[in-house]
Amino acid sequence: MDRILPLSGHNLRSLSQTFARFDHYYQARFRNRFGRLVDQLARFIPRGGVVLDIGANHGKFTRNFARIHNGSCRVLAFEPLEYNYSLLRSIVGSMKNVATFNIALSDRAGTTDLYVPIRPSGRISPGCAHLGDESHAVSFGTSTAKEVRKTTVVTQTLDSLLAQQGIPSVDFIKLDVQGAESLVIQGGVNSLRLHKPAIWCELSRGCPEYLGLTVNNSVDLLTSLGYRLHALDERTGELRATPFTDSVRDYLLLHPDRQQPARERGA
């Protein structure tokens, strides 16, 4: 693999990127793409519960989680890419029940490289930014953005962050980190065992290859913790138990101890 150049050397203030940033802001602020889905997921989140949005991107999920149950939930949003994080802050920064963190949750604390695909137009593909292993990865980039740049980001484990923030429990996790899901899970095993939160997670074969991993790393780890995979019909809310399959991309993982739709705390 050719040497990957730093993102700092790429022009993020070009006219093309400026228009892209405006569009990203508009889509996150005014287009409620995930509203119906979050309404369905809210059944598995108690009033006053704690929600983690891991891989928050521009805040499309975060702002919806913040409004459910009359805004009673506490939402922690994690986004390592500075471009995405600045948009996230502009979207949810004024929400009093949201805390944002410009870090990548992983299996260890420290720093790592985050790889950002660049389109032929020069625009970055911020939704496809991912961790990676240059020595073991099958490929980087996407079909429409084959060039990549890299930037260094801070990493922390979920277990240590929850302890540092004094978070007593976790009720729901949305996890979409472009193939690094198993690293996040490894860094939060103790919290998952203790709290058994419902998890909305993207699981697909391609992205883990960036790290020299497979999707089975995530599936096997979650099932070893007692989680069961379900497919959720966004329109009807129907929940169906399923094994991992290429026909499903997003899964709702439930632990048998917390499988029933949530009720209000104290009810």
C-alpha positions as CSV (number, residue, x, y, z in Angstrom):
1,M,0.0,0.0,0.0
2,D,1.3,3.5,-0.9
3,R,2.2,5.8,1.9
4,I,-1.0,7.5,3.2
5,L,-0.7,11.3,3.5
6,P,-2.0,13.3,6.5
7,L,-5.4,14.9,6.3
8,S,-3.9,18.2,7.5
9,G,-2.4,18.6,4.0
10,H,-5.8,18.4,2.3
11,N,-7.7,21.6,1.6
12,L,-10.9,21.5,3.7
13,R,-11.7,25.1,2.9
14,S,-12.2,24.7,-0.8
15,L,-15.4,25.9,-2.4
16,S,-16.6,22.4,-3.1
17,Q,-16.0,21.3,0.5
18,T,-17.7,24.5,1.8
19,F,-20.9,23.6,-0.1
20,A,-20.6,20.0,1.1
21,R,-20.4,21.2,4.7
22,F,-23.5,23.4,4.3
23,D,-25.3,20.3,2.9
24,H,-24.2,18.1,5.7
25,Y,-25.4,20.7,8.2
26,Y,-28.8,21.1,6.4
27,Q,-29.3,17.3,6.3
28,A,-28.6,16.9,10.0
29,R,-30.5,19.9,11.2
30,F,-33.6,20.0,9.0
31,R,-34.1,16.5,7.5
32,N,-35.3,14.1,10.1
33,R,-34.0,10.9,8.4
34,F,-34.0,8.7,11.5
35,G,-37.0,10.1,13.4
36,R,-39.3,7.1,12.7
37,L,-36.5,4.6,13.5
38,V,-35.7,6.3,16.8
39,D,-39.3,6.3,17.8
40,Q,-39.3,2.5,17.4
41,L,-36.0,2.2,19.3
42,A,-37.4,4.4,22.1
43,R,-39.5,1.3,23.2
44,F,-36.3,-0.2,24.5
45,I,-35.1,3.0,26.3
46,P,-36.6,3.9,29.7
47,R,-37.6,7.5,30.6
48,G,-34.6,9.1,32.2
49,G,-32.3,6.5,30.7
50,V,-28.8,6.8,29.4
51,V,-28.1,6.5,25.7
52,L,-24.7,6.3,24.0
53,D,-24.4,7.4,20.4
54,I,-21.0,5.8,19.4
55,G,-20.1,7.1,15.9
56,A,-22.4,10.1,16.1
57,N,-21.3,11.6,12.8
58,H,-23.2,14.9,12.4
59,G,-25.8,14.2,15.1
60,K,-28.8,12.8,13.2
61,F,-29.4,10.1,15.7
62,T,-28.2,12.1,18.7
63,R,-30.8,14.9,18.3
64,N,-33.6,12.3,18.0
65,F,-32.4,10.4,21.1
66,A,-32.3,13.7,23.0
67,R,-36.0,14.4,22.3
68,I,-37.6,11.1,23.1
69,H,-39.6,10.7,26.4
70,N,-40.0,14.5,26.5
71,G,-36.3,15.0,26.6
72,S,-35.7,13.1,29.8
73,C,-32.9,10.9,28.6
74,R,-29.2,11.6,29.0
75,V,-27.3,11.2,25.7
76,L,-23.5,10.9,25.3
77,A,-22.3,11.3,21.7
78,F,-18.9,10.2,20.5
79,E,-17.3,11.3,17.3
80,P,-13.5,11.3,16.6
81,L,-13.3,13.1,13.2
82,E,-12.9,16.9,13.9
83,Y,-14.9,17.8,10.8
84,N,-17.8,15.7,11.9
85,Y,-17.4,16.7,15.5
86,S,-17.7,20.5,14.7
87,L,-21.0,19.8,12.8
88,L,-22.2,17.6,15.7
89,R,-21.6,20.5,18.1
90,S,-23.4,22.9,15.9
91,I,-26.4,20.6,15.8
92,V,-26.7,19.4,19.4
93,G,-24.4,21.7,21.4
94,S,-27.3,23.7,22.9
95,M,-29.2,20.6,24.0
96,K,-28.8,20.4,27.8
97,N,-29.2,16.6,28.0
98,V,-26.5,15.9,25.5
99,A,-22.7,15.6,26.2
100,T,-20.3,15.3,23.2
101,F,-16.8,13.7,23.1
102,N,-14.3,14.2,20.4
103,I,-12.7,10.7,20.8
104,A,-12.8,7.2,19.4
105,L,-14.0,4.5,21.7
106,S,-11.8,1.4,21.3
107,D,-10.1,-1.5,23.1
108,R,-7.4,0.7,24.6
109,A,-6.6,4.3,25.6
110,G,-4.1,6.3,23.6
111,T,-4.1,7.5,20.0
112,T,-4.6,5.9,16.6
113,D,-5.0,6.9,13.0
114,L,-8.4,7.6,11.5
115,Y,-8.6,7.2,7.7
116,V,-10.8,9.6,5.7
117,P,-11.7,8.8,2.0
118,I,-11.3,11.6,-0.5
119,R,-13.6,11.8,-3.5
120,P,-12.3,12.8,-7.0
121,S,-13.9,16.2,-6.5
122,G,-11.7,16.8,-3.5
123,R,-14.5,16.5,-1.0
124,I,-14.0,14.2,1.9
125,S,-16.4,11.4,2.7
126,P,-16.8,12.0,6.4
127,G,-19.4,9.3,6.9
128,C,-16.9,6.7,5.7
129,A,-14.0,7.7,8.0
130,H,-12.7,4.6,9.8
131,L,-9.9,3.2,11.9
132,G,-7.5,0.9,10.2
133,D,-4.4,-1.2,10.1
134,E,-2.2,-0.4,7.1
135,S,-0.2,-3.6,7.5
136,H,-3.2,-6.0,7.5
137,A,-6.1,-4.2,5.9
138,V,-7.5,-5.7,2.6
139,S,-8.3,-2.2,1.3
140,F,-9.0,1.3,2.3
141,G,-11.3,3.9,0.7
142,T,-14.6,3.3,-1.1
143,S,-15.8,2.6,-4.6
144,T,-16.3,6.3,-5.1
145,A,-13.5,7.6,-3.0
146,K,-10.3,5.5,-3.4
147,E,-7.8,8.0,-2.1
148,V,-7.5,8.3,1.7
149,R,-5.8,10.7,4.1
150,K,-5.2,10.0,7.8
151,T,-5.5,12.0,11.0
152,T,-4.5,11.1,14.6
153,V,-7.4,10.8,17.1
154,V,-7.6,10.1,20.8
155,T,-8.9,6.7,21.9
156,Q,-10.5,5.6,25.2
157,T,-12.3,2.5,26.4
158,L,-16.0,2.6,27.2
159,D,-15.5,1.1,30.6
160,S,-12.9,3.8,31.7
161,L,-15.0,6.7,30.2
162,L,-18.1,5.7,32.0
163,A,-16.2,5.4,35.3
164,Q,-14.5,8.8,34.7
165,Q,-17.9,10.5,33.9
166,G,-19.6,8.9,36.9
167,I,-22.2,7.2,34.7
168,P,-24.0,4.7,37.0
169,S,-25.8,2.8,34.2
170,V,-26.3,2.5,30.5
171,D,-29.7,1.6,28.9
172,F,-29.1,1.8,25.1
173,I,-26.2,2.0,22.7
174,K,-26.2,3.0,19.1
175,L,-23.0,1.6,17.5
176,D,-21.8,2.5,14.0
177,V,-18.1,2.8,13.7
178,Q,-17.3,1.5,10.2
179,G,-15.9,-1.9,11.1
180,A,-14.4,-1.2,14.5
181,E,-17.4,-2.4,16.5
182,S,-15.5,-5.3,18.0
183,L,-12.9,-2.9,19.4
184,V,-15.6,-0.8,21.1
185,I,-17.2,-3.9,22.5
186,Q,-13.9,-5.2,23.9
187,G,-13.3,-1.9,25.6
188,G,-16.8,-2.0,27.2
189,V,-17.2,-5.7,28.1
190,N,-17.5,-5.0,31.8
191,S,-20.2,-2.4,31.2
192,L,-22.1,-4.6,28.9
193,R,-22.0,-7.5,31.3
194,L,-23.2,-5.2,34.2
195,H,-25.9,-3.1,32.5
196,K,-26.9,-5.3,29.5
197,P,-28.1,-2.3,27.4
198,A,-30.0,-2.8,24.2
199,I,-27.6,-2.2,21.2
200,W,-28.5,-0.9,17.8
201,C,-25.5,-1.9,15.7
202,E,-24.4,-2.0,12.1
203,L,-22.8,-5.3,11.3
204,S,-21.5,-6.0,7.7
205,R,-18.7,-8.0,6.2
206,G,-16.7,-5.3,4.4
207,C,-15.8,-2.6,6.9
208,P,-14.0,-4.8,9.5
209,E,-11.5,-5.7,6.7
210,Y,-10.1,-2.2,7.2
211,L,-8.6,-3.5,10.5
212,G,-7.8,-7.0,9.3
213,L,-10.9,-8.2,11.2
214,T,-14.2,-9.9,10.2
215,V,-17.7,-9.3,11.2
216,N,-17.6,-12.5,13.2
217,N,-15.3,-10.8,15.7
218,S,-18.3,-8.6,16.7
219,V,-21.0,-11.2,16.4
220,D,-19.1,-13.9,18.4
221,L,-18.2,-11.5,21.2
222,L,-21.8,-10.1,21.5
223,T,-23.4,-13.6,21.5
224,S,-20.8,-14.8,24.1
225,L,-22.1,-12.0,26.4
226,G,-25.6,-13.4,26.0
227,Y,-26.9,-11.0,23.3
228,R,-29.4,-12.2,20.7
229,L,-29.7,-10.6,17.2
230,H,-33.0,-9.2,16.0
231,A,-34.1,-7.5,12.8
232,L,-36.4,-4.5,13.4
233,D,-39.0,-3.3,10.8
234,E,-38.7,0.5,10.9
235,R,-42.2,1.0,9.6
236,T,-44.2,-1.5,11.7
237,G,-41.9,-2.0,14.7
238,E,-42.0,-5.7,14.2
239,L,-39.1,-7.4,15.9
240,R,-37.8,-10.7,14.5
241,A,-35.0,-12.9,15.9
242,T,-32.4,-13.7,13.3
243,P,-28.9,-15.1,12.9
244,F,-26.4,-12.9,11.2
245,T,-27.1,-12.6,7.5
246,D,-26.0,-10.5,4.6
247,S,-29.6,-9.5,4.0
248,V,-29.7,-7.5,7.2
249,R,-27.3,-4.6,7.9
250,D,-28.5,-3.1,11.1
251,Y,-29.4,-5.3,14.1
252,L,-31.1,-4.7,17.5
253,L,-29.2,-6.8,20.0
254,L,-31.1,-7.6,23.2
255,H,-30.0,-9.4,26.3
256,P,-32.7,-11.8,27.7
257,D,-32.6,-10.0,31.0
258,R,-33.7,-6.7,29.3
259,Q,-35.6,-7.9,26.3
260,Q,-39.0,-6.4,27.0
261,P,-39.9,-2.9,25.8
262,A,-38.9,-0.4,28.4
263,R,-41.1,1.1,31.1
264,E,-40.6,4.4,32.9
265,R,-38.0,4.2,35.7
266,G,-39.7,3.6,39.0
267,A,-43.0,2.4,37.4
